[in-house]
Amino acid sequence: MIFFHLADLHIGKSLHHYNLLEDQRYVLAQVVREIRRVRPAALLLAGDIYDKSVPSAEAVRVFSEFLDDCLEAYSELKILVISGNHDSGDRLDFAAEILARQHLYIAGNTLKKVVIEDEYGPVNFYLSPFFKPAYLRKRMEKPELSSYDEAMKLLLEQAAINDQERNVLLAHQFFVNGKHLPEMSDSEIITVGGLDQIDIAPLRRFAYVALGHLHKPQRVGEEYIRYSGSPLKYSVSEADHQKSLSVISLAEPGEKAQIEEVALPARREVMKKRGTLSELLTTATPSERQAYISLTMTDEKEMINPKGQLESVYERILELRLDNINVRARIKELDEATTVATPLAVFGEFYQEMSGRELSLEEEQIMTDIINQAGEEDVCDH
């Protein structure tokens, strides 16, 4: 069986003030062409379909057109979708039962199982949408549930997975391999203290794990436990990423998946470039002129209207930076003078200023519990 793995479409997202819908249409059209060429059994979309929980009408239209094009390219295709932390699970779940009759399976809030047969028998796809422990505590009536790690273990235990068959998991969470963290970009934020981390140990029972949440294509511990990454670059920190579509091949039971990455060229690249103002003005390539670009000037002397001069050459400047001896010296001074206070310390200073006394040990413990609870229940914006 061959299936595709894609995640973090973030349809409707803007890069700084630039609307990316046409760029998203361009890259999604490449996925449709691959579906027409390969004719995979399924397309797995592992969360963050939209960039906002209430997407614009145009963003919804782009996704709807993409689904129509996929099924037109190959009518036997099954499309499996889970919600991510940017999505509204309730909105994605709308008409899910009706859509399932059209080979579109959506898990917005609860774990679902979809079975697809091939010559070796069934492949069980488990669709696990993004969750927070607080949500699962209430739904599963498990008041003792306190961490993302425990919640994932419980979720898989209740799924009653048959390890004698081939099983595939779709999930949208922050997975780690022991103490080894995956690579992240500026467009992703983890919770304070790593509260959202989930160890991959319970995932090793699967033939393949299709992850969403992080924007760089990468494995987590094992080749078959993978983030597909986003199909487009959504921050300057992703400029060096190689965006791709993951093509997965599953053979007979007992064998792990084989993975191939198919490149997804962008309509316009996200780039970084540095040099003196003169160098930036005279060495721009055609692709750099068209790109979403971050420019760093290295001049030591004062410049006259550098922004205006550069805008006459580069059409889509994301940011202008200055990096010279004076700037580096100033940054060093600020770094040495800056101390990062914990939330508890900040509250303690505020409390002392307002009440005229320090927090007692009992009050410190109460605030620590409140801060930890707030951190756990925060939505992670990746």
N, C-alpha and C positions, 0 to 999 in steps of 0.2 A: 504493500500500500504506500502511495505517495501522498503527502499532504503539505500544505504551505503554512508557515508560521509568521505572523506579522503582529505588531503591537504598537501602542502609543502613536496612533494617527494624529491625535490632537487637532481634529478638524475644527477650523475656526480660529486657530491661534494666529496671533500677530507676532512678528519679530521686530521688537522695538515698536515703531509706528507703521511698519509695512504689513499689509494684509497678505497672507500666504495662501489664500484659497486657490488661486490659479496654479501655484507651485504644487499644492496638494493634489489637485486634479491631474497634473502632469505626471506625478510619481505613481498615483493610483492607476493611471492608464497603463503604466508598465506592468503592474501586477496583473491586470486584466489580460494583457498580451501573453504573459507567462501562463496564465490559466488556460487560455486558448491553445497554447503550444503544448503544454505538459498534460493537461486534463487530469488534475489531481483529484483524489477522492474528497478532500476537504480543505477548506481555508480556515485556519484558526486565528481569531483576532483577540489578543490577550489584554484587552482593557485600554482605558483612556481613548475611547473612540472619539470623543469630543474634548475640547480644551476647557469647557465650562459645563457645570451641571445643568445650566439652562442655555443650550446652544442657540445661536441665531437661526432664523429660518433658512438662510443661505447655507449654513453649515450642515443642517439637516438634509437639505437638498443634495449637497455634494455626496454625503454618505449614501443616501437613497439611490442616487445615480450610479454610484460605485457598485452597490449590491445588485442592481438591475443589470449592469454591464457584466459582472462576474457570472451571473446565472445565464445570461445570454451567450457568453463565451463558452460555457459548458453547463448544460441543463441538469446534469447528474451531480453537480457539485453540491456538497453540504457545507454550509457556512456556520461556524460555531463562534459565538461572541460572548465575552464576559465584560462586566463593568469594571472600570478602574477607579482610582480615587478622584479623578477629575469628572467622572460621569455621575449622573443620577441613575441609580439602579432601578428606581421605580419607573422613570421615563423610558429606559431601555427595555424594560419588561413589558411595556404596553403591547398588547395583542400578541404576546409571545406564543401562545397556544395556536393561534391562527397561522402565524408565520412559520411555525414548525412544520406545518403541512406543505410549505413551499421550500423545505430544506434549509430554513434559517432558524437556528437554535440559539436562544438568548438566555443567559443567566445573569439577571440584574442584581438579585439579592440573596438567592439560595443556591446551594450546590445542586447541579443537575448532571445526569448521566445520559450520554448519547452513544449508541452502539452502531458501528459501521462494519459491515462484513466484507471480507476479501477471500481469496482462495485458501487462506490458512485458518479461517474462522473469524470470530468477532474481535474487534478492537474497541475497547471501552474508553470513551473520552469523558473525563470528569471535569466539569466546568465550575471552577471555584472563583466567584467574583471577589473583588476587594472587600475586606471586612476589617472592623475594629473589634477588639475583645469585648468592649462594652455592648456592642450590638449583639454579638453571639451569646453573651451572658444572659441577656434578656430572652432571646429567641429560644435558646436551648435550656433555659431555666437552670443555669449552672453558675450560681453566685460566686463560687470559688475561682472561676476562670479569671486569671489576672494578667496574662501576657499573650502577645501575638503567637509566640512559639507554642504555648499550651493550646491555644485556640486552633491552630492548624493541625496539631496532632489529634485533637478531639474530632475535628471535622473529618479527617481521613479515617479515623476509627469507626465513626458512625456510617461511613460510606459502604462498609462491608465489601471491600475490594477483593476480588478473586485473583490471587497471585499466580494461578496456573494459566491465566489468559493474559493477553497483551493489553496494557493499560497506559493511557496518556493523560497527563494532568495539564490543565490550563489554570494559571494563577497570576494574580497581580498583587504582589507583595514585595518586601525587601528581604531577599534571601541571602544568607551568608554561609560560607564554608568554614565552620569553626570560628577562629579569630580572623580569618582572611575575608576582607571586605571587597566587594566588586568595585569596579571603577565607575565613578559618578561624574556628572557634569554640573554646570552652574544652574541648569534648569531643574535640578532635583534637590530636594531638601530631606534630610533624615531628622527624626525626632531627637531631642536632647537625651543623651544617655543611651541611645540605641534601643529605645523601647519597642520600635517597630521591627527589629531584626528577628528573622526566623531561620533556624539552622536547617540545612538541606537533608539531614539524616533521614527523616521519614519519606523523602522524595526518591530515595535510591531504589525503591521497589517498582518504579515506573520504567517503561521502555523509553519514554521521552517525556520531558517536562517543558511546556511552552510558557515562558515567563514574559510578563510585561511589567513595566515600572521604571526601568533604567534605559537610557537612550543610546548607550553604546552596545553594539552586538558583542556578546561575550558568554562564555560558559561560567558556571558557578560550581567549582569542584570537579564536576564530571562533564564530559563532552555532551551528554544527552540531557543535561540540565542547563537550559540556555535562555538568556534574554536575547530576543531577536533585535532589540534596539528600535528606535524610531525610524521611519522611512525618510524623514527629512532632518536637517540640522536645525535645532531650535534654540541654539545659543552660540555665542562666539567660542565658548569652551569646547564645542563639538566640531570645530572647523577641521580637525584632523581625523574625525571619524570616517570610516568607510561604510556608508549605509547600504543595507542589503535586505533581500528577502530570503528567509530560511526555507530550504526545500528538504523535507524529511522523508526518508525511505525506511519503512518497517518491513522486515522479512518475517520468518516464522517465529512462534512463541519461544521465549528464552533468549532472544537476541536483542541487543540494544539498537537504537536507531542509528542510521547513517545520515550525516548532515552535509548539505552543500549550500554555500552562500552565493546568491545571484545578485550582482551589483545593481543598485538603483541610482543611476545618474540623476542629478537634480537639474531642474530648469535653470536655476541660478545657484551658484555655490555660495557657501558662507566661508569667508576667507579672513586671514590676518596678514597684515603687511607692515613692515617697519623700515625706517630710513630717514634721511634728512628731507625737509620739505621739497628741495630741488629733486632729490631722487624719486620721491613719491610722485611728483608731477611729471617726470620725464620717462619713467620706466613702466608705466601701467600697461599691462597686456589687455587685449580685448575682453578676456574673461574676467579680469579684475575690475575693469570699468563697469561691467554688468552685474558684478557680484554684490551680495550683502557683505560689506567689508568693514573690518575694524582697522583703523590706521594709527600707528604709533610714530610720532615724530621724534627724532633724536637730536635736533638742533640745540646748540648751546647758546646761540645768540637769539635776541628777540626777533620775532617774525611779524610781518605785516599781513593781516587778514588771511591767515592760513586756511581757515574754514572755507571762505569764499573761493580761494584758489583751488582747493582740493575738490570742492563740489562741482567745479567746472570740468573735472576729469572723471570723477567717480560718481555714478548715478545713485548709489544706495549706500551711503555711509551710515554704519550703525553707531560708531563712536570714534572720537578723536582723543588720542592720548599723547602725553608728552613724557619722554623718558630721557633725562639728562642728569648731569652731576648734581645740580641744585635740587632737582625733584627727588632724587634718591636720598640725598642728605636730609631733606625735609621729612620724607617718609620714615627714615630711621629715627629721627627725633620724636615723631609722633608715636612710633611703635614703642619706644623706650618709656614714653610718658603715659601710655595707655595701659590700664589694667582692666581685664574683663571680669566683671562682678557676676556672681551667681544670682538667680532670681531670689533666693532666700536672703542674700546679703543686701540686694536692692530694697526688698521689702523691709528688712531690718532697719536700714538707714531711714526709710520713710517713716516707719513706726516710731523710731526714736525722736525724729524731728517733730512729729505730730503729738506724741504723748509725753515726751520728756523723759522716757526711760527705755532701757533695752528690753528685747523680748526675753521672756523666761524660757527655761528649757522645755516646759510643757507647750508653750506657745510656738517655739521653734519646731517641735515635732508635729504640731497641728498644721503649720504652714508647709512643712516638708511633705506631708501626706497630700495636701491640697495640690501642691505643685506637681507631684508625681502623677496624681490622678488627671490633672489637666494635660500633662504631657502625653499620657496614654491615649486620651480621648481626642487629641488634636487630629485633624485631617492632615496627612502629609501631602504637601503640594509638590509633586514630582513632574 
